[in-house]
């Protein structure tokens, strides 16, 4: 019923018998009490002392006589004592938790201070744009860009003109859907004329800019540039960003060298990328996001290719495209 710090079953048996037969509380009748319980007098003396310590048995005004207190009183006192122990433990636990939280916070603050120089978090489009203007590259700018507004573009305000004039290497990769927008060809041709390098890829993963192989800037949310940007200075992250850029750069084509990169059968690079995503199980929504086009355009590409190979469904289109060598 209770743990070792409270009354055991043996102690409760003594207490119960004394409640039932109070006369056995006389010291001279210790042997009778022991006999009733089937214990030795030494064992019983030990048990009685425990009951005294717990306050279950108290001396009466008559010398040599003890009597058991009412159970409502004894167990109430025991419960109050236990509550005090619990309260003390709770207080100590709260103190320990506060100490542990402070230790954890101090460590986290120490780690943040150590890594702040490696990561900058720029919340909001305006703050991200302001930070981008403070970069002063000396060697290179590698970018994976998704879109910008051709209508607001002017040669005299083109921010990279100064960098190109200083001999900074610029490599920009754009999705094919952006290249096909009205007015974009003029912008890209201007960059090429100034000495920049442009390639077009069927799809791009997200916006990424690498400065001098030392800092990599990418969006906090790849789907929404308005959320802000993160600047990574860690060489491990920058190296991974460079590898990502190179992998897409190698897949791209120069728009003014070949107007449309073709594969066997005459499909475009965009159509080839559509097929690659299709056979890997991408949904129409995922394909549209990767290609940077609308769902309507995705379905138009699917209908065109299906008609070209005589396929009645997406699965059959994938099979027939593989048979023609359109899909690696």
C-alpha positions as CSV (number, residue, x, y, z in Angstrom):
1,X,0.0,0.0,0.0
2,X,2.8,2.4,0.9
3,X,6.5,2.6,0.1
4,X,9.3,2.0,2.6
5,X,9.1,5.5,4.1
6,X,5.5,4.9,5.2
7,X,3.6,2.2,7.1
8,X,4.2,-1.2,5.8
9,X,1.6,-4.0,5.9
10,X,3.3,-5.4,9.0
11,X,3.0,-2.0,10.7
12,X,-0.6,-1.6,9.6
13,X,-1.4,-5.0,11.1
14,X,-0.1,-3.8,14.5
15,X,-1.9,-0.5,14.2
16,X,-5.2,-2.2,13.2
17,X,-5.1,-4.6,16.2
18,X,-4.4,-1.7,18.6
19,X,-7.4,0.2,17.1
20,X,-9.6,-2.9,17.7
21,X,-8.1,-3.7,21.1
22,X,-6.7,-0.6,22.7
23,X,-6.0,-2.4,26.0
24,X,-3.1,-4.2,24.3
25,X,-1.3,-0.9,24.2
26,X,-0.1,-1.3,27.8
27,X,3.6,-2.0,28.1
28,X,2.9,-5.0,30.4
29,X,0.9,-6.7,27.7
30,X,3.5,-6.5,25.0
31,X,3.7,-10.3,25.0
32,X,0.0,-10.7,24.4
33,X,0.2,-8.3,21.5
34,X,3.1,-10.2,20.0
35,X,1.2,-13.5,20.4
36,X,-1.9,-12.1,18.7
37,X,0.2,-11.1,15.7
38,X,2.5,-14.2,15.7
39,X,5.7,-12.2,16.1
40,X,8.5,-12.1,18.6
41,X,8.6,-9.3,21.2
42,X,11.8,-7.9,19.7
43,X,10.1,-7.6,16.3
44,X,7.0,-6.0,17.8
45,X,9.1,-3.6,19.8
46,X,10.8,-2.5,16.5
47,X,7.4,-2.1,14.8
48,X,6.0,-0.1,17.7
49,X,8.9,2.3,17.5
50,X,8.3,2.8,13.8
51,X,4.6,3.6,14.6
52,X,5.7,6.1,17.2
53,X,8.0,7.8,14.7
54,X,5.2,8.0,12.2
55,X,2.8,9.4,14.8
56,X,0.4,6.5,14.5
57,X,0.9,5.5,18.2
58,X,1.2,8.1,21.0
59,X,1.6,7.8,24.8
60,X,-1.5,8.5,27.0
61,X,-1.6,10.4,30.2
62,X,-1.4,7.1,32.0
63,X,2.2,6.0,32.4
64,X,3.1,2.8,30.5
65,X,0.1,3.0,28.2
66,X,0.1,3.9,24.5
67,X,-2.9,4.3,22.2
68,X,-3.4,4.5,18.4
69,X,-4.5,7.8,17.0
70,X,-7.7,8.0,14.9
71,X,-6.9,6.9,11.3
72,X,-8.4,10.1,9.8
73,X,-5.8,12.1,11.8
74,X,-2.8,9.8,11.1
75,X,-3.4,9.4,7.4
76,X,-4.2,13.1,7.1
77,X,-0.8,13.9,8.6
78,X,0.9,11.3,6.4
79,X,-0.8,12.8,3.3
80,X,0.3,16.4,4.4
81,X,3.8,15.2,4.9
82,X,3.9,13.5,1.5
83,X,2.5,16.7,-0.1
84,X,5.3,18.7,1.5
85,X,7.8,16.3,0.0
86,X,6.1,16.5,-3.4
87,X,6.0,20.3,-3.3
88,X,9.7,20.4,-2.4
89,X,10.5,18.1,-5.2
90,X,8.4,20.2,-7.6
91,X,10.2,23.3,-6.5
92,X,13.6,21.6,-7.1
93,X,12.4,20.3,-10.4
94,X,11.4,23.7,-11.6
95,X,14.8,25.1,-10.5
96,X,16.5,22.3,-12.3
97,X,14.4,23.0,-15.5
98,X,15.3,26.7,-15.3
99,X,19.0,25.9,-14.9
100,X,18.8,23.4,-17.9
101,X,16.9,25.9,-20.0
102,X,19.5,28.6,-19.3
103,X,22.3,26.2,-20.1
104,X,20.7,25.3,-23.4
105,X,20.0,28.9,-24.3
106,X,23.6,29.9,-23.4
107,X,24.9,27.1,-25.6
108,X,22.5,28.0,-28.5
109,X,23.6,31.6,-28.2
110,X,27.2,30.6,-28.3
111,X,26.6,28.5,-31.4
112,X,24.6,31.2,-33.1
113,X,27.4,33.7,-32.5
114,X,29.9,31.3,-33.9
115,X,27.8,30.7,-37.1
116,X,26.4,34.2,-37.6
117,X,29.3,35.0,-39.9
118,X,28.4,32.0,-42.1
119,X,24.6,32.7,-42.5
120,X,22.6,35.9,-43.1
121,X,18.9,35.7,-43.0
122,X,17.2,38.6,-44.8
123,X,13.4,38.7,-44.3
124,X,11.4,40.4,-46.9
125,X,12.1,41.4,-50.5
126,X,13.3,44.9,-49.7
127,X,15.9,43.8,-47.2
128,X,17.1,41.1,-49.6
129,X,17.4,43.6,-52.4
130,X,19.4,46.1,-50.3
131,X,21.8,43.3,-49.3
132,X,22.3,42.3,-52.9
133,X,23.3,45.8,-53.8
134,X,26.1,45.7,-51.2
135,X,27.9,42.8,-52.9
136,X,31.1,43.9,-54.7
137,X,32.2,40.9,-56.7
138,X,35.8,40.9,-58.0
139,X,35.9,37.6,-59.9
140,X,32.6,36.1,-60.8
141,X,28.8,36.1,-60.5
142,X,27.1,32.8,-61.3
143,X,23.3,32.9,-61.3
144,X,20.3,30.6,-61.7
145,X,17.5,33.1,-62.4
146,X,13.8,32.4,-62.8
147,X,12.2,35.6,-63.9
148,X,12.2,39.4,-64.0
149,X,10.0,42.0,-65.6
150,X,11.2,42.7,-69.1
151,X,9.0,45.8,-69.2
152,X,11.0,47.6,-66.5
153,X,14.4,46.8,-68.0
154,X,16.6,49.6,-69.3
155,X,20.2,49.3,-70.5
156,X,21.3,52.4,-68.7
157,X,20.2,51.0,-65.3
158,X,21.4,47.4,-65.9
159,X,23.2,46.7,-62.6
160,X,25.7,44.2,-64.0
161,X,27.1,46.5,-66.6
162,X,29.6,47.9,-64.1
163,X,30.7,44.4,-63.1
164,X,31.2,43.3,-66.7
165,X,33.2,46.4,-67.4
166,X,35.6,45.5,-64.6
167,X,36.1,42.0,-66.1
168,X,33.9,40.1,-63.7
169,X,32.8,36.7,-65.2
170,X,29.0,36.5,-65.4
171,X,27.2,33.3,-66.0
172,X,23.4,33.4,-66.0
173,X,21.1,30.5,-66.5
174,X,17.4,31.0,-67.3
175,X,14.5,28.6,-67.8
176,X,13.3,28.2,-71.3
177,X,9.9,29.5,-70.5
178,X,11.4,32.9,-69.5
179,X,13.5,33.1,-72.6
180,X,10.4,32.8,-74.7
181,X,8.7,35.8,-73.1
182,X,8.4,38.9,-75.3
183,X,11.3,41.3,-74.8
184,X,13.6,38.9,-73.0
185,X,15.7,38.1,-76.1
186,X,16.8,41.7,-76.2
187,X,17.9,41.6,-72.6
188,X,19.9,38.4,-72.9
189,X,21.5,39.6,-76.1
190,X,22.6,42.8,-74.3
191,X,24.2,40.8,-71.6
192,X,26.0,38.7,-74.2
193,X,27.2,41.7,-76.1
194,X,28.8,43.1,-72.9
195,X,30.7,39.8,-72.4
196,X,28.3,37.9,-70.2
197,X,27.5,34.2,-70.7
198,X,23.9,33.1,-71.0
199,X,22.5,29.6,-71.2
200,X,18.9,28.4,-71.3
201,X,17.8,25.2,-69.4
202,X,14.5,23.4,-69.8
203,X,13.9,24.0,-66.1
204,X,15.6,25.4,-63.0
205,X,15.2,24.4,-59.4
206,X,15.1,27.9,-57.7
207,X,16.8,31.3,-57.7
208,X,20.5,31.1,-56.8
209,X,23.3,33.6,-57.1
210,X,27.0,32.9,-56.2
211,X,29.5,35.7,-55.8
212,X,33.2,35.1,-56.2
213,X,32.8,31.5,-55.2
214,X,32.5,32.7,-51.7
215,X,28.8,33.6,-51.0
216,X,25.7,31.8,-52.2
217,X,22.3,33.6,-52.0
218,X,19.0,31.7,-52.3
219,X,15.4,32.3,-51.3
220,X,14.1,31.4,-47.8
221,X,11.1,30.0,-49.7
222,X,11.9,28.8,-53.2
223,X,8.3,29.3,-54.2
224,X,8.0,32.9,-53.0
225,X,10.9,35.3,-53.4
226,X,8.9,37.9,-51.4
227,X,9.6,36.0,-48.2
228,X,13.3,37.0,-48.3
229,X,16.7,35.4,-48.8
230,X,19.5,33.6,-47.1
231,X,23.2,34.4,-47.7
232,X,25.5,31.4,-47.0
233,X,29.2,32.0,-46.6
234,X,30.1,28.5,-45.5
235,X,32.4,26.9,-48.0
236,X,30.6,23.6,-47.8
237,X,27.3,25.2,-48.8
238,X,28.9,27.4,-51.4
239,X,30.6,24.4,-53.0
240,X,27.3,22.5,-53.2
241,X,25.7,25.6,-54.8
242,X,28.4,25.7,-57.4
243,X,28.0,22.0,-58.2
244,X,24.3,22.6,-58.6
245,X,24.9,25.5,-60.9
246,X,27.4,23.6,-63.0
247,X,25.0,20.6,-63.4
248,X,22.3,22.8,-64.8
249,X,24.8,24.9,-66.8
250,X,26.0,21.7,-68.6
251,X,22.4,20.8,-69.5
252,X,21.7,24.2,-70.9
253,X,22.2,25.7,-74.4
254,X,23.3,29.0,-75.7
255,X,20.1,30.7,-77.1
256,X,21.8,32.7,-79.8
257,X,23.9,29.8,-81.1
258,X,21.0,27.4,-81.5
259,X,17.5,28.7,-81.3
260,X,16.2,25.4,-80.1
261,X,18.3,22.5,-78.8
262,X,16.8,19.4,-80.6
263,X,17.0,15.7,-79.8
264,X,16.3,12.8,-82.1
265,X,12.8,13.1,-83.6
266,X,12.9,16.9,-83.5
267,X,11.6,17.6,-80.0
268,X,12.7,20.7,-78.2
269,X,14.7,20.9,-75.0
270,X,11.5,21.9,-73.1
271,X,9.7,18.9,-74.5
272,X,12.6,16.6,-73.6
273,X,12.6,18.0,-70.0
274,X,8.8,17.4,-69.9
275,X,9.3,13.8,-70.8
276,X,12.1,13.4,-68.3
277,X,9.9,14.7,-65.5
278,X,7.0,12.6,-66.8
279,X,8.8,9.3,-66.6
280,X,10.0,10.2,-63.1
281,X,6.4,10.4,-61.9
282,X,6.0,14.2,-61.7
283,X,2.5,15.6,-61.6
284,X,1.3,18.2,-64.1
285,X,1.6,20.8,-61.3
286,X,5.1,19.8,-60.5
287,X,6.1,19.9,-64.2
288,X,4.6,23.3,-64.6
289,X,6.5,24.7,-61.7
290,X,9.8,23.1,-62.9
291,X,9.4,24.4,-66.4
292,X,8.1,27.8,-65.3
293,X,5.0,27.5,-67.4
294,X,1.2,27.2,-66.9
295,X,-0.7,24.0,-66.5
296,X,-2.3,24.8,-69.8
297,X,1.1,24.8,-71.5
298,X,2.0,21.5,-69.9
299,X,-1.1,19.9,-71.2
300,X,-0.5,21.3,-74.6
301,X,3.0,19.8,-74.7
302,X,1.5,16.5,-73.5
303,X,-1.1,16.5,-76.2
304,X,1.4,17.5,-79.0
305,X,3.8,14.7,-78.1
306,X,1.1,12.1,-77.6
307,X,-0.3,12.9,-81.1
308,X,3.3,12.8,-82.5
309,X,3.9,9.3,-81.3
310,X,0.3,8.0,-81.3
311,X,0.0,7.6,-77.5
312,X,-3.4,7.5,-75.8
313,X,-2.2,8.2,-72.3
314,X,0.7,9.5,-70.2
315,X,2.1,6.0,-69.5
316,X,2.1,5.0,-73.1
317,X,3.6,8.4,-74.0
318,X,6.5,7.6,-71.7
319,X,7.0,4.2,-73.1
320,X,6.9,5.4,-76.7
321,X,9.2,8.3,-76.0
322,X,11.8,5.9,-74.4
323,X,11.5,3.7,-77.5
324,X,12.4,6.6,-79.7
325,X,15.4,7.6,-77.5
326,X,13.8,10.8,-76.4
327,X,14.2,9.9,-72.7
328,X,17.6,8.8,-71.2
